[in-house]
Amino acid sequence: MNHKIGFIGLGLIGGSIARAVRQYFPDYEIIAFDKNKETLALATQESVIDVAATTIDDNFRNCRYLFLCAPVSYNTAYLRQIREYLHDDCILTDVGSVKTNIHKEVEALGIERYFIGGHPMAGSEKSGYINSKAMLIENAYFVLTPTNEVSKEKIARYEKFVQDLHAIPVLLDHQEHDYVTGTISHLPHIIASSLVNFVRDTDTRDELMKNLAAGGFKDITRIASSSPTMWQHICLKNKENISRILDSYIQFLSRARKLIDQEDEQGIYRMFDTARNYRNAIPSSSAGPIKKAYEVYCDIIDEAGGIAAIATILASNNLNLKNIGIVNNREFEEGVLRIEFYDEASSKKAAEILQKFRYIVYER
């Protein structure tokens, strides 16, 4: 059946879902509105969408799914504009990282029977439609927060749709969702940005901290490169949860400082040991909001053509590189050359191939 799906906003997440729909349901008609006309033009040129809407108008009538993919503050504003296009067979959803606010607005507008909140726990430090890709949501948890009024049939249908897009549906209460994501997604972004700003403000005059930053620092602060606008909206809309979570985290930091001040050897060891054990128990698959980096480290002799030789070997085996470069500070890394891939299968294959050519390889 040739269903119609509408997107309000076509950024990183909206664009990635639209690409996934196009990949797995090529006959579906996709309608999209975005304030950025260049985004609409590119999506049309790439045949990701069929209709580029310059306003929210009758193009969105008779949609089977309506996705709100704008920043969380804007999604609630768009609800009033799209209310007239809702019908009994329509599922209205969003992709926002904060749920309580939009659920309250849905209830106030009396459109609960149409709404199932959605949050694909996938992302990137890069933003915008130009960085979207269908595989972004592949094997990612896709949280669904249905209202009390929406039918079980619609919930089951949406779960099946998410599975057909190769994501993993998870049902949660919207308030529980906001507390959980506040801890595992919002707090890490705040910590990363605060840490980067702390280093910037306390760096030496000749920027030694910036230039000597080790891989560990770059890993835990990578998400600080995410969209400032998106995270501004998230912090404002989930402020109660985030404030409470920050209070608890600050108490944890205070306890860590106390352990160090008191030279509590056993306490300091336990702090690192319990963290290591819990961290190692987290599944390595990229199902959460902070994606794993698929990297291989390799020892090479510092001579002309060394990197080119490895790149040629990998290219001849049809392996696409995401990034490659010399590691200058190897405080937490092994190997002088860092090679990053787009997926786990490629990184494992690369390690096997390089070892056959007698390179010393360290998988991460």
Secondary structure, 3 states (H helix, E strand, C coil): CCCEEEEECCCHHHHHHHHHHHHHCCCCEEEEECCCHHHHHHHHHCCCCCEEECCCCHHHCCCCEEEECCCHHHHHHHHHHHHHHCCCCCEEEECCCCCHHHHHHHHHHCCHHHEEEEEECCCCCCCCHHHCCHHHHCCCEEEEEECCCCCHHHHHHHHHHHHHCCCEEEECCHHHHHHHHHHHHHHHHHHHHHHHHHHHHHCCCCCHHHHHCCHHHHHHHHHHHCCHHHHHHHHHHCHHHHHHHHHHHHHHHHHHHHHHHCCCHHHHHHHHHHHHHHHHHCCCCCCCCCCCCEEEEEECCCCCCHHHHHHHHHHHCCCCEEEEEECCCCCCCCCCEEEEECCHHHHHHHHHHHHHCCCEEEEC
